[in-house]
Amino acid sequence: MTDKNSTLISSVSGLALFTVGAYRIFTNNLEAMSLLVAYIFLIGGLIGFVFSVARLSKMNRT
């Protein structure tokens, strides 16, 4: 697997974590997940997505 593919998969998984956390916080439908875990998913997913996109854009320039 190339670096570009693994970075793309990392970006998608970060976005998925962010989406699950945001869904729990804003809709309160996933009652099995605590609010602390939802905030951890939200923050961790956002950080992972941003850094993956930054790394992917740096790969395309070189």
PDBQT receptor file of N, H, CA, C and O in Angstrom, charges set to zero:
ATOM      1  N   MET A   1       0.843  -1.166   0.000  1.00  0.00    +0.000 N 
ATOM      2  CA  MET A   1       0.000   0.000   0.000  1.00  0.00    +0.000 C 
ATOM      3  C   MET A   1       0.897   1.242   0.000  1.00  0.00    +0.000 C 
ATOM      4  O   MET A   1       1.844   1.337   0.781  1.00  0.00    +0.000 OA
ATOM      5  N   THR A   2       0.594   2.159  -0.860  1.00  0.00    +0.000 N 
ATOM      6  H   THR A   2      -0.175   2.082  -1.494  1.00  0.00    +0.000 HD
ATOM      7  CA  THR A   2       1.411   3.363  -0.970  1.00  0.00    +0.000 C 
ATOM      8  C   THR A   2       1.058   4.348   0.139  1.00  0.00    +0.000 C 
ATOM      9  O   THR A   2       0.048   4.205   0.828  1.00  0.00    +0.000 OA
ATOM     10  N   ASP A   3       1.914   5.345   0.289  1.00  0.00    +0.000 N 
ATOM     11  H   ASP A   3       2.735   5.461  -0.270  1.00  0.00    +0.000 HD
ATOM     12  CA  ASP A   3       1.679   6.374   1.302  1.00  0.00    +0.000 C 
ATOM     13  C   ASP A   3       0.416   7.175   1.001  1.00  0.00    +0.000 C 
ATOM     14  O   ASP A   3      -0.305   7.578   1.914  1.00  0.00    +0.000 OA
ATOM     15  N   LYS A   4       0.157   7.397  -0.262  1.00  0.00    +0.000 N 
ATOM     16  H   LYS A   4       0.742   7.069  -1.004  1.00  0.00    +0.000 HD
ATOM     17  CA  LYS A   4      -1.020   8.175  -0.642  1.00  0.00    +0.000 C 
ATOM     18  C   LYS A   4      -2.303   7.430  -0.280  1.00  0.00    +0.000 C 
ATOM     19  O   LYS A   4      -3.258   8.037   0.204  1.00  0.00    +0.000 OA
ATOM     20  N   ASN A   5      -2.331   6.118  -0.513  1.00  0.00    +0.000 N 
ATOM     21  H   ASN A   5      -1.555   5.624  -0.907  1.00  0.00    +0.000 HD
ATOM     22  CA  ASN A   5      -3.517   5.333  -0.179  1.00  0.00    +0.000 C 
ATOM     23  C   ASN A   5      -3.748   5.279   1.327  1.00  0.00    +0.000 C 
ATOM     24  O   ASN A   5      -4.880   5.413   1.790  1.00  0.00    +0.000 OA
ATOM     25  N   SER A   6      -2.684   5.084   2.083  1.00  0.00    +0.000 N 
ATOM     26  H   SER A   6      -1.764   4.974   1.707  1.00  0.00    +0.000 HD
ATOM     27  CA  SER A   6      -2.852   5.012   3.536  1.00  0.00    +0.000 C 
ATOM     28  C   SER A   6      -3.268   6.361   4.112  1.00  0.00    +0.000 C 
ATOM     29  O   SER A   6      -4.033   6.402   5.076  1.00  0.00    +0.000 OA
ATOM     30  N   THR A   7      -2.790   7.448   3.554  1.00  0.00    +0.000 N 
ATOM     31  H   THR A   7      -2.168   7.415   2.772  1.00  0.00    +0.000 HD
ATOM     32  CA  THR A   7      -3.199   8.778   4.005  1.00  0.00    +0.000 C 
ATOM     33  C   THR A   7      -4.658   9.045   3.652  1.00  0.00    +0.000 C 
ATOM     34  O   THR A   7      -5.381   9.674   4.424  1.00  0.00    +0.000 OA
ATOM     35  N   LEU A   8      -5.084   8.574   2.503  1.00  0.00    +0.000 N 
ATOM     36  H   LEU A   8      -4.497   8.062   1.876  1.00  0.00    +0.000 HD
ATOM     37  CA  LEU A   8      -6.481   8.732   2.114  1.00  0.00    +0.000 C 
ATOM     38  C   LEU A   8      -7.407   7.935   3.023  1.00  0.00    +0.000 C 
ATOM     39  O   LEU A   8      -8.473   8.423   3.400  1.00  0.00    +0.000 OA
ATOM     40  N   ILE A   9      -7.016   6.723   3.377  1.00  0.00    +0.000 N 
ATOM     41  H   ILE A   9      -6.151   6.327   3.071  1.00  0.00    +0.000 HD
ATOM     42  CA  ILE A   9      -7.807   5.910   4.304  1.00  0.00    +0.000 C 
ATOM     43  C   ILE A   9      -7.841   6.555   5.686  1.00  0.00    +0.000 C 
ATOM     44  O   ILE A   9      -8.876   6.542   6.352  1.00  0.00    +0.000 OA
ATOM     45  N   SER A  10      -6.735   7.110   6.111  1.00  0.00    +0.000 N 
ATOM     46  H   SER A  10      -5.894   7.121   5.570  1.00  0.00    +0.000 HD
ATOM     47  CA  SER A  10      -6.670   7.812   7.388  1.00  0.00    +0.000 C 
ATOM     48  C   SER A  10      -7.588   9.033   7.390  1.00  0.00    +0.000 C 
ATOM     49  O   SER A  10      -8.236   9.327   8.395  1.00  0.00    +0.000 OA
ATOM     50  N   SER A  11      -7.641   9.725   6.291  1.00  0.00    +0.000 N 
ATOM     51  H   SER A  11      -7.115   9.486   5.474  1.00  0.00    +0.000 HD
ATOM     52  CA  SER A  11      -8.510  10.895   6.171  1.00  0.00    +0.000 C 
ATOM     53  C   SER A  11      -9.981  10.502   6.266  1.00  0.00    +0.000 C 
ATOM     54  O   SER A  11     -10.763  11.166   6.946  1.00  0.00    +0.000 OA
ATOM     55  N   VAL A  12     -10.349   9.438   5.594  1.00  0.00    +0.000 N 
ATOM     56  H   VAL A  12      -9.714   8.899   5.042  1.00  0.00    +0.000 HD
ATOM     57  CA  VAL A  12     -11.745   8.976   5.620  1.00  0.00    +0.000 C 
ATOM     58  C   VAL A  12     -12.131   8.484   7.015  1.00  0.00    +0.000 C 
ATOM     59  O   VAL A  12     -13.244   8.736   7.476  1.00  0.00    +0.000 OA
ATOM     60  N   SER A  13     -11.215   7.784   7.686  1.00  0.00    +0.000 N 
ATOM     61  H   SER A  13     -10.310   7.580   7.312  1.00  0.00    +0.000 HD
ATOM     62  CA  SER A  13     -11.534   7.297   9.029  1.00  0.00    +0.000 C 
ATOM     63  C   SER A  13     -11.626   8.446  10.025  1.00  0.00    +0.000 C 
ATOM     64  O   SER A  13     -12.456   8.397  10.932  1.00  0.00    +0.000 OA
ATOM     65  N   GLY A  14     -10.801   9.474   9.885  1.00  0.00    +0.000 N 
ATOM     66  H   GLY A  14     -10.126   9.514   9.148  1.00  0.00    +0.000 HD
ATOM     67  CA  GLY A  14     -10.910  10.657  10.742  1.00  0.00    +0.000 C 
ATOM     68  C   GLY A  14     -12.229  11.370  10.539  1.00  0.00    +0.000 C 
ATOM     69  O   GLY A  14     -12.842  11.839  11.498  1.00  0.00    +0.000 OA
ATOM     70  N   LEU A  15     -12.664  11.454   9.303  1.00  0.00    +0.000 N 
ATOM     71  H   LEU A  15     -12.166  11.074   8.524  1.00  0.00    +0.000 HD
ATOM     72  CA  LEU A  15     -13.956  12.078   9.012  1.00  0.00    +0.000 C 
ATOM     73  C   LEU A  15     -15.107  11.251   9.570  1.00  0.00    +0.000 C 
ATOM     74  O   LEU A  15     -16.106  11.805  10.028  1.00  0.00    +0.000 OA
ATOM     75  N   ALA A  16     -14.974   9.929   9.533  1.00  0.00    +0.000 N 
ATOM     76  H   ALA A  16     -14.162   9.478   9.160  1.00  0.00    +0.000 HD
ATOM     77  CA  ALA A  16     -16.012   9.061  10.089  1.00  0.00    +0.000 C 
ATOM     78  C   ALA A  16     -16.102   9.212  11.608  1.00  0.00    +0.000 C 
ATOM     79  O   ALA A  16     -17.201   9.269  12.158  1.00  0.00    +0.000 OA
ATOM     80  N   LEU A  17     -14.960   9.276  12.284  1.00  0.00    +0.000 N 
ATOM     81  H   LEU A  17     -14.067   9.230  11.837  1.00  0.00    +0.000 HD
ATOM     82  CA  LEU A  17     -14.970   9.492  13.727  1.00  0.00    +0.000 C 
ATOM     83  C   LEU A  17     -15.603  10.829  14.083  1.00  0.00    +0.000 C 
ATOM     84  O   LEU A  17     -16.395  10.918  15.020  1.00  0.00    +0.000 OA
ATOM     85  N   PHE A  18     -15.254  11.862  13.337  1.00  0.00    +0.000 N 
ATOM     86  H   PHE A  18     -14.611  11.790  12.575  1.00  0.00    +0.000 HD
ATOM     87  CA  PHE A  18     -15.844  13.179  13.555  1.00  0.00    +0.000 C 
ATOM     88  C   PHE A  18     -17.356  13.150  13.367  1.00  0.00    +0.000 C 
ATOM     89  O   PHE A  18     -18.095  13.756  14.143  1.00  0.00    +0.000 OA
ATOM     90  N   THR A  19     -17.809  12.450  12.344  1.00  0.00    +0.000 N 
ATOM     91  H   THR A  19     -17.209  11.958  11.713  1.00  0.00    +0.000 HD
ATOM     92  CA  THR A  19     -19.235  12.387  12.050  1.00  0.00    +0.000 C 
ATOM     93  C   THR A  19     -20.007  11.658  13.144  1.00  0.00    +0.000 C 
ATOM     94  O   THR A  19     -21.090  12.093  13.537  1.00  0.00    +0.000 OA
ATOM     95  N   VAL A  20     -19.455  10.551  13.635  1.00  0.00    +0.000 N 
ATOM     96  H   VAL A  20     -18.576  10.197  13.315  1.00  0.00    +0.000 HD
ATOM     97  CA  VAL A  20     -20.131   9.806  14.704  1.00  0.00    +0.000 C 
ATOM     98  C   VAL A  20     -20.212  10.640  15.979  1.00  0.00    +0.000 C 
ATOM     99  O   VAL A  20     -21.251  10.667  16.640  1.00  0.00    +0.000 OA
ATOM    100  N   GLY A  21     -19.123  11.316  16.325  1.00  0.00    +0.000 N 
ATOM    101  H   GLY A  21     -18.279  11.294  15.788  1.00  0.00    +0.000 HD
ATOM    102  CA  GLY A  21     -19.128  12.170  17.509  1.00  0.00    +0.000 C 
ATOM    103  C   GLY A  21     -20.115  13.322  17.380  1.00  0.00    +0.000 C 
ATOM    104  O   GLY A  21     -20.849  13.621  18.322  1.00  0.00    +0.000 OA
ATOM    105  N   ALA A  22     -20.135  13.963  16.228  1.00  0.00    +0.000 N 
ATOM    106  H   ALA A  22     -19.539  13.720  15.463  1.00  0.00    +0.000 HD
ATOM    107  CA  ALA A  22     -21.053  15.080  16.017  1.00  0.00    +0.000 C 
ATOM    108  C   ALA A  22     -22.504  14.609  16.010  1.00  0.00    +0.000 C 
ATOM    109  O   ALA A  22     -23.388  15.304  16.513  1.00  0.00    +0.000 OA
ATOM    110  N   TYR A  23     -22.746  13.446  15.450  1.00  0.00    +0.000 N 
ATOM    111  H   TYR A  23     -22.029  12.882  15.042  1.00  0.00    +0.000 HD
ATOM    112  CA  TYR A  23     -24.107  12.908  15.429  1.00  0.00    +0.000 C 
ATOM    113  C   TYR A  23     -24.614  12.654  16.842  1.00  0.00    +0.000 C 
ATOM    114  O   TYR A  23     -25.767  12.953  17.152  1.00  0.00    +0.000 OA
ATOM    115  N   ARG A  24     -23.762  12.106  17.696  1.00  0.00    +0.000 N 
ATOM    116  H   ARG A  24     -22.825  11.863  17.444  1.00  0.00    +0.000 HD
ATOM    117  CA  ARG A  24     -24.165  11.831  19.083  1.00  0.00    +0.000 C 
ATOM    118  C   ARG A  24     -24.403  13.126  19.851  1.00  0.00    +0.000 C 
ATOM    119  O   ARG A  24     -25.350  13.213  20.633  1.00  0.00    +0.000 OA
ATOM    120  N   ILE A  25     -23.564  14.126  19.640  1.00  0.00    +0.000 N 
ATOM    121  H   ILE A  25     -22.794  14.055  19.005  1.00  0.00    +0.000 HD
ATOM    122  CA  ILE A  25     -23.697  15.374  20.388  1.00  0.00    +0.000 C 
ATOM    123  C   ILE A  25     -24.941  16.152  19.956  1.00  0.00    +0.000 C 
ATOM    124  O   ILE A  25     -25.681  16.658  20.798  1.00  0.00    +0.000 OA
ATOM    125  N   PHE A  26     -25.168  16.245  18.664  1.00  0.00    +0.000 N 
ATOM    126  H   PHE A  26     -24.566  15.834  17.979  1.00  0.00    +0.000 HD
ATOM    127  CA  PHE A  26     -26.237  17.110  18.179  1.00  0.00    +0.000 C 
ATOM    128  C   PHE A  26     -27.616  16.460  18.165  1.00  0.00    +0.000 C 
ATOM    129  O   PHE A  26     -28.620  17.167  18.255  1.00  0.00    +0.000 OA
ATOM    130  N   THR A  27     -27.697  15.130  18.054  1.00  0.00    +0.000 N 
ATOM    131  H   THR A  27     -26.882  14.556  17.981  1.00  0.00    +0.000 HD
ATOM    132  CA  THR A  27     -29.014  14.505  17.982  1.00  0.00    +0.000 C 
ATOM    133  C   THR A  27     -29.390  13.732  19.237  1.00  0.00    +0.000 C 
ATOM    134  O   THR A  27     -30.576  13.525  19.495  1.00  0.00    +0.000 OA
ATOM    135  N   ASN A  28     -28.401  13.297  20.030  1.00  0.00    +0.000 N 
ATOM    136  H   ASN A  28     -27.438  13.465  19.821  1.00  0.00    +0.000 HD
ATOM    137  CA  ASN A  28     -28.638  12.535  21.257  1.00  0.00    +0.000 C 
ATOM    138  C   ASN A  28     -29.364  11.222  20.976  1.00  0.00    +0.000 C 
ATOM    139  O   ASN A  28     -30.124  10.751  21.822  1.00  0.00    +0.000 OA
ATOM    140  N   ASN A  29     -29.146  10.625  19.808  1.00  0.00    +0.000 N 
ATOM    141  H   ASN A  29     -28.529  11.008  19.121  1.00  0.00    +0.000 HD
ATOM    142  CA  ASN A  29     -29.780   9.357  19.461  1.00  0.00    +0.000 C 
ATOM    143  C   ASN A  29     -28.989   8.144  19.928  1.00  0.00    +0.000 C 
ATOM    144  O   ASN A  29     -29.582   7.114  20.248  1.00  0.00    +0.000 OA
ATOM    145  N   LEU A  30     -27.673   8.240  19.974  1.00  0.00    +0.000 N 
ATOM    146  H   LEU A  30     -27.191   9.076  19.713  1.00  0.00    +0.000 HD
ATOM    147  CA  LEU A  30     -26.846   7.119  20.393  1.00  0.00    +0.000 C 
ATOM    148  C   LEU A  30     -26.676   7.169  21.912  1.00  0.00    +0.000 C 
ATOM    149  O   LEU A  30     -25.671   7.676  22.409  1.00  0.00    +0.000 OA
ATOM    150  N   GLU A  31     -27.642   6.652  22.636  1.00  0.00    +0.000 N 
ATOM    151  H   GLU A  31     -28.459   6.240  22.232  1.00  0.00    +0.000 HD
ATOM    152  CA  GLU A  31     -27.615   6.776  24.088  1.00  0.00    +0.000 C 
ATOM    153  C   GLU A  31     -26.628   5.831  24.739  1.00  0.00    +0.000 C 
ATOM    154  O   GLU A  31     -26.268   6.036  25.898  1.00  0.00    +0.000 OA
ATOM    155  N   ALA A  32     -26.174   4.797  24.032  1.00  0.00    +0.000 N 
ATOM    156  H   ALA A  32     -26.466   4.631  23.090  1.00  0.00    +0.000 HD
ATOM    157  CA  ALA A  32     -25.207   3.863  24.601  1.00  0.00    +0.000 C 
ATOM    158  C   ALA A  32     -23.819   4.498  24.702  1.00  0.00    +0.000 C 
ATOM    159  O   ALA A  32     -23.002   4.064  25.515  1.00  0.00    +0.000 OA
ATOM    160  N   MET A  33     -23.546   5.511  23.893  1.00  0.00    +0.000 N 
ATOM    161  H   MET A  33     -24.210   5.863  23.233  1.00  0.00    +0.000 HD
ATOM    162  CA  MET A  33     -22.253   6.193  23.918  1.00  0.00    +0.000 C 
ATOM    163  C   MET A  33     -22.336   7.374  24.881  1.00  0.00    +0.000 C 
ATOM    164  O   MET A  33     -23.261   8.183  24.806  1.00  0.00    +0.000 OA
ATOM    165  N   SER A  34     -21.364   7.467  25.785  1.00  0.00    +0.000 N 
ATOM    166  H   SER A  34     -20.613   6.810  25.846  1.00  0.00    +0.000 HD
ATOM    167  CA  SER A  34     -21.375   8.591  26.719  1.00  0.00    +0.000 C 
ATOM    168  C   SER A  34     -20.986   9.874  25.999  1.00  0.00    +0.000 C 
ATOM    169  O   SER A  34     -20.412   9.848  24.909  1.00  0.00    +0.000 OA
ATOM    170  N   LEU A  35     -21.304  10.975  26.620  1.00  0.00    +0.000 N 
ATOM    171  H   LEU A  35     -21.769  10.996  27.505  1.00  0.00    +0.000 HD
ATOM    172  CA  LEU A  35     -21.021  12.264  26.009  1.00  0.00    +0.000 C 
ATOM    173  C   LEU A  35     -19.525  12.536  25.961  1.00  0.00    +0.000 C 
ATOM    174  O   LEU A  35     -19.050  13.196  25.037  1.00  0.00    +0.000 OA
ATOM    175  N   LEU A  36     -18.778  12.040  26.936  1.00  0.00    +0.000 N 
ATOM    176  H   LEU A  36     -19.164  11.504  27.687  1.00  0.00    +0.000 HD
ATOM    177  CA  LEU A  36     -17.325  12.207  26.944  1.00  0.00    +0.000 C 
ATOM    178  C   LEU A  36     -16.688  11.503  25.747  1.00  0.00    +0.000 C 
ATOM    179  O   LEU A  36     -15.803  12.058  25.096  1.00  0.00    +0.000 OA
ATOM    180  N   VAL A  37     -17.135  10.294  25.461  1.00  0.00    +0.000 N 
ATOM    181  H   VAL A  37     -17.855   9.843  25.989  1.00  0.00    +0.000 HD
ATOM    182  CA  VAL A  37     -16.614   9.552  24.315  1.00  0.00    +0.000 C 
ATOM    183  C   VAL A  37     -16.966  10.266  23.012  1.00  0.00    +0.000 C 
ATOM    184  O   VAL A  37     -16.164  10.283  22.079  1.00  0.00    +0.000 OA
ATOM    185  N   ALA A  38     -18.152  10.850  22.944  1.00  0.00    +0.000 N 
ATOM    186  H   ALA A  38     -18.804  10.835  23.702  1.00  0.00    +0.000 HD
ATOM    187  CA  ALA A  38     -18.550  11.583  21.747  1.00  0.00    +0.000 C 
ATOM    188  C   ALA A  38     -17.646  12.794  21.512  1.00  0.00    +0.000 C 
ATOM    189  O   ALA A  38     -17.269  13.075  20.374  1.00  0.00    +0.000 OA
ATOM    190  N   TYR A  39     -17.300  13.507  22.579  1.00  0.00    +0.000 N 
ATOM    191  H   TYR A  39     -17.606  13.279  23.503  1.00  0.00    +0.000 HD
ATOM    192  CA  TYR A  39     -16.392  14.648  22.424  1.00  0.00    +0.000 C 
ATOM    193  C   TYR A  39     -14.983  14.195  22.042  1.00  0.00    +0.000 C 
ATOM    194  O   TYR A  39     -14.309  14.865  21.260  1.00  0.00    +0.000 OA
ATOM    195  N   ILE A  40     -14.534  13.066  22.586  1.00  0.00    +0.000 N 
ATOM    196  H   ILE A  40     -15.081  12.521  23.221  1.00  0.00    +0.000 HD
ATOM    197  CA  ILE A  40     -13.230  12.532  22.208  1.00  0.00    +0.000 C 
ATOM    198  C   ILE A  40     -13.221  12.155  20.729  1.00  0.00    +0.000 C 
ATOM    199  O   ILE A  40     -12.256  12.449  20.024  1.00  0.00    +0.000 OA
ATOM    200  N   PHE A  41     -14.283  11.508  20.255  1.00  0.00    +0.000 N 
ATOM    201  H   PHE A  41     -15.067  11.269  20.828  1.00  0.00    +0.000 HD
ATOM    202  CA  PHE A  41     -14.397  11.171  18.835  1.00  0.00    +0.000 C 
ATOM    203  C   PHE A  41     -14.410  12.427  17.976  1.00  0.00    +0.000 C 
ATOM    204  O   PHE A  41     -13.754  12.480  16.935  1.00  0.00    +0.000 OA
ATOM    205  N   LEU A  42     -15.148  13.427  18.408  1.00  0.00    +0.000 N 
ATOM    206  H   LEU A  42     -15.680  13.384  19.253  1.00  0.00    +0.000 HD
ATOM    207  CA  LEU A  42     -15.267  14.669  17.644  1.00  0.00    +0.000 C 
ATOM    208  C   LEU A  42     -13.909  15.348  17.505  1.00  0.00    +0.000 C 
ATOM    209  O   LEU A  42     -13.511  15.716  16.401  1.00  0.00    +0.000 OA
ATOM    210  N   ILE A  43     -13.203  15.514  18.607  1.00  0.00    +0.000 N 
ATOM    211  H   ILE A  43     -13.527  15.215  19.505  1.00  0.00    +0.000 HD
ATOM    212  CA  ILE A  43     -11.920  16.211  18.583  1.00  0.00    +0.000 C 
ATOM    213  C   ILE A  43     -10.852  15.377  17.883  1.00  0.00    +0.000 C 
ATOM    214  O   ILE A  43     -10.103  15.892  17.053  1.00  0.00    +0.000 OA
ATOM    215  N   GLY A  44     -10.784  14.088  18.218  1.00  0.00    +0.000 N 
ATOM    216  H   GLY A  44     -11.392  13.670  18.892  1.00  0.00    +0.000 HD
ATOM    217  CA  GLY A  44      -9.786  13.223  17.587  1.00  0.00    +0.000 C 
ATOM    218  C   GLY A  44     -10.004  13.065  16.101  1.00  0.00    +0.000 C 
ATOM    219  O   GLY A  44      -9.044  13.059  15.332  1.00  0.00    +0.000 OA
ATOM    220  N   GLY A  45     -11.261  12.935  15.681  1.00  0.00    +0.000 N 
ATOM    221  H   GLY A  45     -12.041  12.940  16.306  1.00  0.00    +0.000 HD
ATOM    222  CA  GLY A  45     -11.572  12.824  14.257  1.00  0.00    +0.000 C 
ATOM    223  C   GLY A  45     -11.241  14.088  13.493  1.00  0.00    +0.000 C 
ATOM    224  O   GLY A  45     -10.748  14.026  12.366  1.00  0.00    +0.000 OA
ATOM    225  N   LEU A  46     -11.509  15.237  14.100  1.00  0.00    +0.000 N 
ATOM    226  H   LEU A  46     -11.909  15.287  15.015  1.00  0.00    +0.000 HD
ATOM    227  CA  LEU A  46     -11.195  16.504  13.442  1.00  0.00    +0.000 C 
ATOM    228  C   LEU A  46      -9.690  16.681  13.287  1.00  0.00    +0.000 C 
ATOM    229  O   LEU A  46      -9.214  17.088  12.228  1.00  0.00    +0.000 OA
ATOM    230  N   ILE A  47      -8.944  16.375  14.343  1.00  0.00    +0.000 N 
ATOM    231  H   ILE A  47      -9.332  16.045  15.204  1.00  0.00    +0.000 HD
ATOM    232  CA  ILE A  47      -7.482  16.493  14.270  1.00  0.00    +0.000 C 
ATOM    233  C   ILE A  47      -6.920  15.522  13.231  1.00  0.00    +0.000 C 
ATOM    234  O   ILE A  47      -6.062  15.896  12.431  1.00  0.00    +0.000 OA
ATOM    235  N   GLY A  48      -7.395  14.291  13.242  1.00  0.00    +0.000 N 
ATOM    236  H   GLY A  48      -8.092  13.987  13.891  1.00  0.00    +0.000 HD
ATOM    237  CA  GLY A  48      -6.917  13.305  12.278  1.00  0.00    +0.000 C 
ATOM    238  C   GLY A  48      -7.235  13.689  10.850  1.00  0.00    +0.000 C 
ATOM    239  O   GLY A  48      -6.397  13.532   9.962  1.00  0.00    +0.000 OA
ATOM    240  N   PHE A  49      -8.433  14.190  10.620  1.00  0.00    +0.000 N 
ATOM    241  H   PHE A  49      -9.113  14.318  11.341  1.00  0.00    +0.000 HD
ATOM    242  CA  PHE A  49      -8.829  14.583   9.267  1.00  0.00    +0.000 C 
ATOM    243  C   PHE A  49      -7.997  15.759   8.765  1.00  0.00    +0.000 C 
ATOM    244  O   PHE A  49      -7.536  15.751   7.624  1.00  0.00    +0.000 OA
ATOM    245  N   VAL A  50      -7.808  16.756   9.601  1.00  0.00    +0.000 N 
ATOM    246  H   VAL A  50      -8.183  16.762  10.528  1.00  0.00    +0.000 HD
ATOM    247  CA  VAL A  50      -7.064  17.947   9.181  1.00  0.00    +0.000 C 
ATOM    248  C   VAL A  50      -5.615  17.601   8.864  1.00  0.00    +0.000 C 
ATOM    249  O   VAL A  50      -5.084  18.042   7.845  1.00  0.00    +0.000 OA
ATOM    250  N   PHE A  51      -4.974  16.821   9.720  1.00  0.00    +0.000 N 
ATOM    251  H   PHE A  51      -5.405  16.463  10.548  1.00  0.00    +0.000 HD
ATOM    252  CA  PHE A  51      -3.576  16.489   9.467  1.00  0.00    +0.000 C 
ATOM    253  C   PHE A  51      -3.417  15.540   8.288  1.00  0.00    +0.000 C 
ATOM    254  O   PHE A  51      -2.406  15.595   7.588  1.00  0.00    +0.000 OA
ATOM    255  N   SER A  52      -4.391  14.674   8.055  1.00  0.00    +0.000 N 
ATOM    256  H   SER A  52      -5.213  14.629   8.623  1.00  0.00    +0.000 HD
ATOM    257  CA  SER A  52      -4.317  13.789   6.891  1.00  0.00    +0.000 C 
ATOM    258  C   SER A  52      -4.463  14.570   5.588  1.00  0.00    +0.000 C 
ATOM    259  O   SER A  52      -3.759  14.305   4.614  1.00  0.00    +0.000 OA
ATOM    260  N   VAL A  53      -5.368  15.522   5.579  1.00  0.00    +0.000 N 
ATOM    261  H   VAL A  53      -5.940  15.738   6.371  1.00  0.00    +0.000 HD
ATOM    262  CA  VAL A  53      -5.547  16.347   4.383  1.00  0.00    +0.000 C 
ATOM    263  C   VAL A  53      -4.305  17.212   4.150  1.00  0.00    +0.000 C 
ATOM    264  O   VAL A  53      -3.888  17.405   3.008  1.00  0.00    +0.000 OA
ATOM    265  N   ALA A  54      -3.720  17.728   5.221  1.00  0.00    +0.000 N 
ATOM    266  H   ALA A  54      -4.058  17.571   6.149  1.00  0.00    +0.000 HD
ATOM    267  CA  ALA A  54      -2.501  18.526   5.070  1.00  0.00    +0.000 C 
ATOM    268  C   ALA A  54      -1.363  17.671   4.524  1.00  0.00    +0.000 C 
ATOM    269  O   ALA A  54      -0.604  18.118   3.663  1.00  0.00    +0.000 OA
ATOM    270  N   ARG A  55      -1.243  16.441   5.023  1.00  0.00    +0.000 N 
ATOM    271  H   ARG A  55      -1.859  16.078   5.722  1.00  0.00    +0.000 HD
ATOM    272  CA  ARG A  55      -0.185  15.556   4.526  1.00  0.00    +0.000 C 
ATOM    273  C   ARG A  55      -0.444  15.160   3.075  1.00  0.00    +0.000 C 
ATOM    274  O   ARG A  55       0.489  15.058   2.277  1.00  0.00    +0.000 OA
ATOM    275  N   LEU A  56      -1.710  14.937   2.737  1.00  0.00    +0.000 N 
ATOM    276  H   LEU A  56      -2.467  15.019   3.385  1.00  0.00    +0.000 HD
ATOM    277  CA  LEU A  56      -2.050  14.575   1.366  1.00  0.00    +0.000 C 
ATOM    278  C   LEU A  56      -1.766  15.731   0.406  1.00  0.00    +0.000 C 
ATOM    279  O   LEU A  56      -1.281  15.504  -0.703  1.00  0.00    +0.000 OA
ATOM    280  N   SER A  57      -2.058  16.947   0.810  1.00  0.00    +0.000 N 
ATOM    281  H   SER A  57      -2.452  17.131   1.710  1.00  0.00    +0.000 HD
ATOM    282  CA  SER A  57      -1.775  18.080  -0.066  1.00  0.00    +0.000 C 
ATOM    283  C   SER A  57      -0.270  18.305  -0.199  1.00  0.00    +0.000 C 
ATOM    284  O   SER A  57       0.194  18.748  -1.249  1.00  0.00    +0.000 OA
ATOM    285  N   LYS A  58       0.488  18.008   0.839  1.00  0.00    +0.000 N 
ATOM    286  H   LYS A  58       0.111  17.648   1.692  1.00  0.00    +0.000 HD
ATOM    287  CA  LYS A  58       1.941  18.137   0.743  1.00  0.00    +0.000 C 
ATOM    288  C   LYS A  58       2.520  17.075  -0.183  1.00  0.00    +0.000 C 
ATOM    289  O   LYS A  58       3.508  17.337  -0.869  1.00  0.00    +0.000 OA
ATOM    290  N   MET A  59       1.929  15.883  -0.220  1.00  0.00    +0.000 N 
ATOM    291  H   MET A  59       1.127  15.670   0.338  1.00  0.00    +0.000 HD
ATOM    292  CA  MET A  59       2.402  14.823  -1.107  1.00  0.00    +0.000 C 
ATOM    293  C   MET A  59       2.174  15.181  -2.570  1.00  0.00    +0.000 C 
ATOM    294  O   MET A  59       3.001  14.852  -3.420  1.00  0.00    +0.000 OA
ATOM    295  N   ASN A  60       1.075  15.845  -2.873  1.00  0.00    +0.000 N 
ATOM    296  H   ASN A  60       0.403  16.113  -2.183  1.00  0.00    +0.000 HD
ATOM    297  CA  ASN A  60       0.758  16.181  -4.251  1.00  0.00    +0.000 C 
ATOM    298  C   ASN A  60       1.687  17.262  -4.807  1.00  0.00    +0.000 C 
ATOM    299  O   ASN A  60       1.898  17.317  -6.019  1.00  0.00    +0.000 OA
ATOM    300  N   ARG A  61       2.234  18.106  -3.970  1.00  0.00    +0.000 N 
ATOM    301  H   ARG A  61       2.062  18.062  -2.986  1.00  0.00    +0.000 HD
ATOM    302  CA  ARG A  61       3.113  19.177  -4.433  1.00  0.00    +0.000 C 
ATOM    303  C   ARG A  61       4.484  18.655  -4.843  1.00  0.00    +0.000 C 
ATOM    304  O   ARG A  61       5.099  19.172  -5.776  1.00  0.00    +0.000 OA
ATOM    305  N   THR A  62       4.956  17.639  -4.150  1.00  0.00    +0.000 N 
ATOM    306  H   THR A  62       4.457  17.219  -3.392  1.00  0.00    +0.000 HD
ATOM    307  CA  THR A  62       6.307  17.142  -4.447  1.00  0.00    +0.000 C 
ATOM    308  C   THR A  62       6.286  16.010  -5.431  1.00  0.00    +0.000 C 
ATOM    309  O   THR A  62       7.340  15.481  -5.786  1.00  0.00    +0.000 OA
TER     310      THR A  62
